[in-house]
C-alpha cells in the first residue's frame, strides 16, 4: 500500500483526482483515485506481478487534479522511493 497525503490550500474544498505518473515495471494500481472534499489521506493498494522488477524505484509520483475557484488546477507530487521485493 502507498499512503498519499493531500495538502489543501484555501477553503474551496473540491474532490481531487489522483493518478500515478509512473509505476515500476510489473506493478499496477488503479487508473484514478478520487479524494472526497473532506478527505486528506488515503492508502492505495499496488500489486506486483511475479515477474515485477525487484529493487528500489525512485520515481514514484502522482498527479492531482481538481478545481479551485472554478479554475482547473493540476499539481505533480515530488518523486518518492519504494522498494519492490
FENTA-V929908 format. One record per run of one state. SS is the DSSP state (H for helix, E for strand, - for the rest). FROM is the first residue (numbers start at 0). TO is the last residue. Records with the same first field share a line. If there is no record, write none. Layout:
SS->FROM-TO ; FROM-TO
This chain:
-->0-0 ; 5-14 ; 22-25 ; 28-31 ; 35-39 ; 44-45 ; 48-53 ; 68-69 ; 76-78 ; 84-84
E->1-4 ; 15-21 ; 26-27 ; 32-34 ; 40-43 ; 46-47 ; 54-67 ; 70-75 ; 79-83
